[in-house]
Amino acid sequence: MSFSPDQSGKIEVAGATLFYESTGRGNALVLVHAGICDQSMWDDDVPSFAGGHQVITYDTRGYGATRSTDVAFSNRADLIAVLDNLGIDRAALLGCSRGGSIVLDTTLEYPDRVSALVWVNGGLGGLEHEGTPEERALFESEELMVEAKDWAGIADLDLRIWVDGIGQPATRVPAHIRERVRALSLANYVAGHPEGDPIVLDPPAAGRLGEITVPTMIVEGELDPSDTHAAAEALATGIAGARRVTMKGVAHLPNLERPDDFRRIVRDFLTSVHA
C-alpha cells in the first residue's frame, strides 16, 4: 500500500536536517522506526492509524532522507523538535527496536510532552543482559562484518536475526517482507550517511522506570532475541499499570509480519487511554 502524506518537509536542528511526514487529524501519534529500516517501514500502517490520529513519521539521523553532520546530538531532542515544528504539545509515542529505546528515553526526559507510550521490541538503556551463546556469536560476527564493510553480509545477517528470528528458517517469513527489509537495511549501510554522536540518557532508563506515569503498552515478538524479552519484563515490572502483549510466532518487526493484529493492538490501546 502506498499513500501521499498531507504534509512533508525538513526541520533544521543542531547539525542536521530531519525529514518528516504528517498524515491525518486527531490526537498526535509519532512512529519512530527500527535501526534496520527508515520511516518507510510504517508506510502501510500510517493510513490505518490516520483514521483517528495525526500520524507523524520521520527519519532519525543516519537514515533515509535525513542528513546530519558528525556532531553530538540527542535523539530525544530531535523527536521533540519534530513536535515543536508541527505545533504539537503532547503526542503518543510508538517506537520499534531502536525506535523503542528512543521513545522510552524521550518519555523520561520530556514527560509533559507524552500522552502515551508504545514500546515495540525495543531496547532498555542500562539493562545488563548477557544473551545466549548463539546470540553472542551472531552479534560478534556482525562486528567483524562492520570492520570489513561487508554491507551485503550484514544485511543478510539482519534478516536472520531480526526478520526470520534466530534459529528460524528463512522460509518462515514471506519473501516480499524479507526483500523489503533487506533493501532498507542495505541502503542504509551503503549510503553511510553520518549519524553523529548520540548523547545517551543519563542516568539510563533501566533505573528510572518508576518515573513513567503515562499509559504504557509493551509489545514483544515471541521470536525476538532474549534481550528483548528481558527488557520487556523489566518494563512490565517497573512501569506501574503497563500492559504487555507477546505476539506469538513473530520476530522483531510485527507491523510487517502481522500488520492487522499489530494495528488492532495499538488502536485498541490508544482508544482505551484516549491518546
C-alpha positions, 0 to 999 in steps of 0.5 A: 500500500502506498499513500501521499502524506498531507504534509512533508518537509525538513526541520533544521536542528543542531547539525542536521536536517530531519525529514518528516511526514504528517498524515491525518487529524486527531490526537498526535501519534509519532512512529519512530522506526527500527535501526534496520529500516527508515520511516518507510517501514510504517508506510502501510500502517500510517493510513490505518492509524490516520483514521483517528490520529495525526500520524507523524513519521520521520527519519532519525539521523543516519537514515533515509532522507535525513542528513546530519553532520558528525556532531553530538546530538540527542535523539530525544531532542530531535523527536521533540523538535519534530513536535515543536515544528508541527505545533504539537504539545503532547503526542503518543509515542510508538517506537520499534527496536531502536525506535523503542529505546528512543521513545522510552528515553524521550518519555523520561526526559520530556514527560509533559510532552507524552500522552502515551507510550508504545514500546515495540521490541525495543531496547532498555538503556542500562539493562545488563543482559548477557544473551545466549551463546548463539546470540553472542556469536551472531552479534560478534560476527556482525562486528567483524562484518562492520570492520570489513564493510561487508554491507551485503553480509550484514544485511543478510545477517539482519534478516536472520536475526531480526526478520526470520528470528534466530534459529528460524528458517528463512522460509518462515517469513514471506519473501516480499517482507524479507526483500523489503527489509533487506533493501532498507537495511542495505541502503542504509549501510551503503549510503553511510550517511553520518549519524553523529554522536548520540548523547545517551540518557543519563542516568539510563532508563533501566533505573528510572522506570518508576518515573513513567506515569503515562499509559504504557503498552509493551509489545514483544515478538515471541521470536525476538532475541532474549534481550528483548524479552528481558527488557520487556519484563523489566518494563512490565515490572517497573512501569506501574499499570503497563500492559504487555502483549507477546505476539506469538510466532513473530520476530522483531518487526510485527507491523510487517509480519502481522500488520492487522493484529499489530494495528488492532493492538495499538488502536485498541490501546490508544482508544482505551487511554484516549491518546 
